[in-house]
Amino acid sequence: MVQHAEFVHLHVHSEYSLLDGAAQLEKLVKKAKDLKFPAIALTDHGNLFGGIDFYLAAQKAGIKPILGCELYVAPGKHTERGGQDGGYEGANHLTVLVRDLAGYKNLIKLVSKAYLDGFYYKPRVDRELLAKHADGLLVLSGCLNSEVSRALSAGDVGKARQTAGWYQEVFGRDHYYMEVQAHGLPEQVRVTADTLQIAKAIGAPVVGTNDSHYLEAGHGRAHEALLCIQTGSTLADPDRWKFSTEEFYVKSAEEMALVFAELPEACRNTLAVAERCNLTLDFGRFHLPKYVVPESHTLETYLQHLAREGLRRRYGSSPGEAIEARLAHELAVIEKMGFAGYFLVVWDFIHYARKHGIAVGPGRGSSAGSLVAYCLAITNIDPMRYGLLFERFLNPERISMPDMDIDFADDRRDEVIRYVADKYGRDRVAHIITFGTLGAKAAIRDVGRVLGMTYTDVDRLAKLVPNFPLNITLDDAYQKSPPLAEMVKGQESVAELWAIARTLEGCTRHASVHASAVVISDDPLDEHVPLYKDPKRPELITGYAMGPIEKLGLLKMDFLGLRTLTVLANTAKLLKQSRGIEIDFDALPLDDAKTYAMLSEAKTF
């Protein structure tokens, strides 16, 4: 039997504390396993971006995952934007951990409201929101930038005690811990002494954390470089933002026992906290939007009705036994798998697009193999004529959400998304977040800049990284490019750049919005996923990327904007206006000799 370490890290930042955390999730979980931790928490700044991937990776490694977040708490109301927010990062830090499913749902609500309503430099909540969503959460008082610690730093012990008392009352005596840290900072020593006094006075247990931002002791320099990438400064700048010591890494239980040698209960209590946190997530259910069918119909009977109507339209009154049998087979599989609603949702918005003159593509990927999709005019490719297989699209042996990518004219794609949002509710439809990472060349360019190297030198080095394969790593590039290896070996400055770049390579660099993916839910989205808002964009965005969205059983649709369709639609419009000729692109012959002659002469534009 594996002997577990006598400590659990409860305050941990990953790469999803964007350009502040340098610990990649898989490496973080592997390190926790190597150090024999029974559990580990994830508490990124203001978000849950990495939550699901972390949860699944930790479970796979046999470690209990503790989901959490280091929230930003506004001094006043989270919707106010005033001078009182002028301090460090404009808000107080608070370490919040999930105890159970109710706590997970409450943390999702808090993180969502912080981005949607409370964003001012950072996503912020306030005390009112915390009190409303306290159920199922466990709170640690926080680091030096917490409400309690700041009051102590300012010499206001009374205010600090009052603040700690408020949190203890709101979250419950068993779910509020006084957090202490020791990174060799004089201010920390003073604040910790006062924190212990308050803990004793209010009867709150003490818990030790390390506020880790990177994995290894030797990664401090790379983390400094990451902070410089975030702030646009260089490592030579004496006024740059940096951490005061190099102790912010994932320490072993033995190292933490030394850190808190005079306060052994600080380590012991981390195990007690871990025992209180028991979140189980359900990945086995689908959450399809509720399509409202006409009275006297169920989802299944209405789909059958539309499909049979479409069958007559496509093949006439006598389609033949083979086609009838194929339709019946597909409808039976769709009903058995519970996806009648899915087909109706897709049919509905494509029907809307066609009715309003928005160009729709003929079909993309495996969905073209579905006769039901063809009969519903979701696709315009006859699967019977071309011998396409339905099972490539939907297979009862493989229970997974169907995946239809739909092409629309790029200048009118947003109209279709707006229609879907209006139909199912603007709180149930959102774009999906995606993350840019530091690839090999990007890592070289970013690190070169913060090291103060000239653009010419950095550019020359980056161009020595081979272009293929597309996602080449720095280690592979070193093997495949002798001139690159020569520069790394022969120049001290390049060797330093290389060491830092290798540490940061693969880290998440920034959040963005997926070009085409949209999620449509049965409930308000913040019942299932955290929400995110880019201050520079108007759309609602999920705080989970595509992988977690699909694992949670939510419907992800790709609304692709195609310039080609816009050109075709405009061409048809111009032909009608100028020559009175109406063109139906779906009726064009596929064996026109003149067209093939033009193609043979390369007259394609």
N, C-alpha and C positions, 0 to 999 in steps of 0.2 A: 504493500500500500504506500502511495506517495505521501511523504511528510510535507505538509504545507508550511509556507513561511508564516511567521507570526506578525504579519503586517499587511495592510491593504492600502494602496494609493487611492485617495478619495478626491484629489484635486489635480486633474491631469489634462493638459492641452495637447491636441493633435494638430496635424496640418490644416484642419478645418477652422482653427483659430487663425484665419487667413493672414499670411506673412508675419505671424507672431509665434505660431507653433511649428516645430520642425519634425514632429514625430509622425511618420506615416503609419496609418492604422494597422496594417498587417505586421509591420515591424514592431509596433507597440505591443500588440497581442503576443507576438513571439517572445519579446523580451520579458513580458509578464509570466509567460509559461516557463522560460528558462530560469527565472528567479523564483519559481514555485509559488507565486501568489495565488491564493484561493479565489480571489476576485480582483477586479480593477474597475475604476470609474472613468468616465469620459465627461469632462466639464469644459467644453469649448466656450469661447467668449460669445455670449448672446445668441448662440444658435445650436441647432441639433443636426446640422448638415450630415455629419458622419454617423449618426445614431444607429441606423439599421445595419449598416455594413459592420460597425464595431460590435453590435449585439451578436450578429451571426458569426463573425470571426472568433469572438471570445467563446461563444458556445461550442463551436467546432473544436477549439483548442482545450475544452474542458475547464474553462475559467468562467466564474459567474460574472456576467456583464452588469455594471451599474450605470444606467443612463443618468446624465445630469447636465447641468449647464452653469457656467458662471454668469449670472444675470447682471445687467446694469440697472441699478435702482436710482431713479431720478430723485433729487432732493425734495421736490414738490410733486405736482401732478405730472404724470408721464407725457401729457399732451402739451405742457407748457415748455416754451423755449426762451429761457431768460438768462440773466447774468449769473444767477446762482449756480448755473451749470458750467461755470467757467473753470472749475478745477480740473484735475487730472482726468482726461477722457470724459469729463462732464457728468459723471454719475458714479455712485458707489458700487463696489463689487459685492456679490453675494453668491456663495457656493450652494447650489440646490441639487439634491439627489432624488431620484424616483424610487419610491418604496413598492408601488404596485400599479395596476392598470389605471386606477383612478388618478394616481399621481402623474403617470405618463400623459394622460389626456389633459390634465391641468397644466403640465409643463408645456405641452404643445400650444395650449391656449395663451399662456404667458408669453412664449417666444413669438407667436403670431401677432399678438396685440402690440408687442414691443416694436416689431417692424412696421406694422400697418398704421399704428396710431402714435407711437412714442419715439419715432426715429428723429434724433437730433445729434448728429455726429456718430452716435451709436444707437442701437435699438434698446429702448429703456422701458422698464415697468415702474410702478409706484407701489406704495404700501397698500392702497385700496385694492389694486389688482391682486397683490400677494395674498391679502386676507380672503379675497373672494375665491382664489384658486389654491388654497393651502392644503386641501385634503390629499392624502397619499404622498406628500412630499416630506423630505427630511432636509433640514437646513443646517449648514455650518456657518458660523458668524463671518468668515471671510478673511482675506489677506490684509496687507497693510492699507490697501485702498478700499476697505470696507467701511461701512457706516460706523461700526463700533471702533475700529482701529483709528479712523480719522479723528473721531472725538477724543480718543486717548492721546493721539499725537498732538492735538491742540490743547491738551491739559484739562479737558472737560470730562472728568471721570463720571460725574453725575449724569451727563447726557449719554455717555457710553453705556452706563448701567441701565438707564431708562430704555435705550434702544434695544439692548439685549433682552430686557424684560418683555418688551412689546413682541419681539420675534418669538420668544419662548411661549408667551400666552397664545399667539396666533397659530403656531405650528404644533404646540403641545410639548410638555416637559420631556417626553421620550423622544422627541423628534427635533430638538434644537441642541446643537453642540457648539461649544466655544472652540474656534479653530486657532491653533498656534503653528507658527512656522519658524525655522531657524536656518537662515542662509548666510549667517555671518554679518548681518547688518546691525549696527549699534541701535538704530531706531526700533528694530524688531525686538531686541532684548528688553528695551524699556516698555514697549507696548505689551509684550508677552507677560511681564511681571504684573501689569495692571489687569490684563485679561484674566489671569489666574485668580486674582482677587475678586473680580466680578463673577467668575464662574462659581467660586466658593459662596459668594453672597447670595446668588440666585439659585444655587443648587443645580447648575448645569454641568454635565460631563465635559471633559476636555479631549479634543482629538487633534493629533499631529498630522500635518500634510506637508508636501514638498513643492506644490505649485509647479509641477514639472512642465517644461516647454520643449524639451528635446530628450533624446534617448540616452546618450552616453556622456560621460564626464568630459570627453574630448571634443564634444560638439558645440562648446560655448562660442568659439570664434565663428563657426558657420551660422549659429543663431544670431550673433551680432550682425553678420552680413545680411541675413534675412530681414532683420529690423530696418537695416539701411535701404533695402529694396522697397520696403513698405513706405518709408518716410522720404525717399528720394535723396538721402544723404550719402556720404562716403565714410569708410572706416577711418579716414584721416581727420575727419571733422571732430574737434574736441567737444562740440556742443551737441553731438548726435544723441538720439535716444538709445540707451542701452541698459541692460540689466547690470546691477552693481557687482554681482559676483558670478562665478561659474558653477553654482550649486543647483541650478534649476533643471536637473536631469532625473531620470527614473532610477532612484537609488534602490539598492537591495534592502531587505528587511534588517540585515546586520548593520548596514550604514545608517538606517533610520533609528535603530536602537541606540547607536552611538550619539546621533544628533539629539535624541531625547533621553539620554542616559539618566538625567536627574528628574525625568518626568515619565517613568515607564508606562503610566496609564494612558498617555497620549498615543502610544503605539497599540496597547491592548484594546483601546476603545475603537480603533479602526475596524477591528474584527467584529465588534458589537454592531457597528453601523452597517457593515456588509451583511450581517445576519438579518438585519431589519429590511434590507432592500431585496425584494423578490419579485421581479417583473417577469411575467410570461406573456409574450406576444403571439398572436394567432396569425399564421401565414396561409391558412388553408381555405379562406373564404373569399368570394368575389363580391365587389361592391359596385354593381352596375347601376347606372342612372335609371330612374323609374320612368319608363316610357308609358304614357297614358293612352290606352287603346279605346276604341269606340265601345259603347255599351254592348253587352251580350257577347263580347269577345274576351278571350284571354290573350296573353302575349303569343302563345303558341298558335291559337286558331287564327289570330289576325295575320301572323306571318304566313301561315298556310294560304289564307285568302289572297294576300298580295302576291305570293309566289305563283299561285295557280293562275291568277289574272295575268301576271307577267308572262307565264308559260304560253298562254294563248296568244298574247301579243307578239311574242318572239317566234313561235313555231306554228301558229294557226290552230284550228280546232282539233286537228288530229296529229299530235306531235310524234306519235309512235310509242311502242311499248318500252323501248330502251330508255328514251328520254323521260317518260312517266316514272319508270322504276328508279332512275337516277335521282329525280326530284324527291320522290318519296323517301329514298334512302338518306339523302342529305337532310331533309326535314326531320327525320327520326333521330339522326345523330345530333343535330342542333338542339332538339328538344331534350334529348337524354343528357346532354352536357350543360343544359341550362342557359344557352346563349341566344334564345329567341329575342330577348330584349336588346342584345348587342346588335343584331342584324337590323332591328327596327330603328334603333338610334341612328345607325349609319345611313339606312335608307332615307330616313326623315331629312337629315341635313343635306344629303345629295339631291333629294327631290326638291328641297327648297332652292338649292343652287341652280339646278336646271330650270326651274320655274321662273327664276329671276334673271335668266340669261347669263349666269356665271359659268364660264367654260370649265368642264370637269374632264379629267383624264380618262382614258379607256380602261385603266386597271393596271395595277403594279404588283409584282411579286406573286406569291402563292394564292392570293385571293381570287386571281383570274381562273383558278381551277374549280371554283364553286358555281354550280348551275343556279343555285338559289340567288347568289349575288348577281348573276347575269339576268335572271328573270326580274329581279328588283331594280334593274338598271343601275346597280352600284358599280358593276363593271360593264364593259361593252365588247368583251371578247367571248366568243362562243366556245365554251370548254368542250362541248361534244364534237364540234367540227375539228378542233385541233388536238383532241385526245388528251386533255389536261386532267390531272388527278385531283380529286377533292381532298384525299387523305393528306396531300402535302400541305394543305391549308388547315384542315381540322381533323384531328385523329383521336378517336375515343380512347385509344391506349395512352395518349399523352394529354393529361388534363392541364391545359394552359390556355390563357386568354387568347382568342383569335387576334391576329395583327393585320389590320388593313391600313395601308398607306394610301391616302387619297390626294391626287393632284388637282389643284385649282389654279385658275389664272392668278398670277401673283399680285395684280393690282386690285383684286377683289376678294382675296383669301380672307381678309379681316372681316368682311361682311358675314361670311359663313360662321366664323368663330363668334361674332357678336350675336348671331341668330341662336347659336347653341347656348351661349351664356344667358340670353333672355329667356329661352325656353326652360332650361333646367335650374336657373338661378345663378346670379353672378358670384355667389359665395360657394358654388359647386363646380365652377369651371376655372381652370388656371393654366397658365403656361408652366413648363417644367424647367427647373434650374439645371444648369450644367456647370462644370468646373474646368477651368484651364489649368494645366499642370506645367511645371518647369521641365520641359524636355531638354535634351542634351545641349542643343545650340542656345536655347533661351537661358539655361543655367549659366553657360559660359558668358553670354552677353551681360546678364544681370550682375553676376559676381565680378566680372571684369570692371564694370562701371563702378561698383562700390569700392573696389580696391584702388580706384583712381587711375587705372590703365588707360591709355589713349584709345580712341575709337578705332583707329587704324590697326593697332596691335590686336585688340579684341576681335575685330572683324576678320583679320587674317587667321586667327586661331579658330574661330567658329566655322570658317569656310573649309577648314581641314577636316571637319567632321563629315563623313560620307553622307550623301543624301538618301541612300538606300541601304538597308530597309528603312521604311518611313519612320518608325519609332525606335531608331537605333539608340542604344545606351552609350554612356561615356566609356564604359569598360570595353564594349565592342568596338567603338570608334578608335580607342587606343590600340587595339589589336590590328585593326584593318588599315590604319593610316600611319605608316612609319614616320612621315614628316611631323605628324602631331605628337607621336610618342617621343620623337627627338626633342621637340620644344619643351615637353613636360619634364623630360630628364635633364635637359641642358640649361634651363632658365629657372632661377629660384622663384621669381614672381609668378611664372606660369605654373610651377609646381604648387604654389600656395592656392592659386585660383582653382587648379584641378582638384585639390583636396576638399576645398569648400564646396565646389560645384558637385562633386560626387555625393557629398552628404545631403545636399538640397535637391538633387535631381529626383524628379518624380513627385515632389511636394505639390500640393494644390496651391495655385498662385492667386486665382481670382474666381469670383462667381459670375456667371453669365446666364443667358436665357437660351434654351434649345431652339434651334432654327424653326422646327416644325411641330414638336410634340406638345400636345394639350391633354390635360387630364379632366375627365368628367365624372363626378361622383354622385352617389345616391343621397348622401347627407352633406351638410356644410363641410367643406374640405378640412376645416380645423378640428373635426371629429376624428380624422384619420391621420393627417399629416400637418407639420408646421408650415406656416405660410411666410413668404419673404417678399419684400418690396425693394426694388432698386430705386433709390431716390431720383434717378434720372429718367425712369420709364414709368408709363401709366399702368401697365398690366399687373394683375395679380399673378404671383409666381409661387410655386411650391418650394418648400425648404428641403425637400428630398429630391435627389436626382432620379433618372428614369429607372435604374435597377431596383432601388427600394420601392418606388411607386408600383412597379409590376409585382414585386414580391408580396406587397400588402393587398393585392387583388383589386387595385383600382384600374379603371378603364383608361388606357393611354391611347390616344389617336394621333396619327401624324397628318396634319393639315399642311401639305407641301405647296408652296407658292411657285408655280412654274412660269418662267418668262415665255417659253415656247407657246403655251396655251394663250397667253395674252396677245402675242404676235398673231396667232391664228385667228383669235376672236376679232382683233382689230382689222385684219385682212378681210374677213368675211363682211364686217360692217362697211368697210370702204368700198368693196365690190358692189354691195347692195346700193350704197348711196350714189356711186359714180356710174354704174352700168345696169343697175336694176337686177343683178344676178344674185340669187339666193343659193348659198352653199350649205349642204348638210355634210359635215365632215364624217359622220358615222356611216353615210351611204356611199362614200367614195369607193370605187373599185380598187382592189389590191393587185390587179394584174394589168394596169393601164400601160400599154406599150410606149406611148410618148413619154410618160413619166420615167420609165426605166431607161429610155434612151438618154434623157437629160442626166440622170444619175450616173450613167456610164461615161458621160462626158465631164463628170465632176462639176456639173452646174447645180450646186446644192445651196447657193446663197445669192 
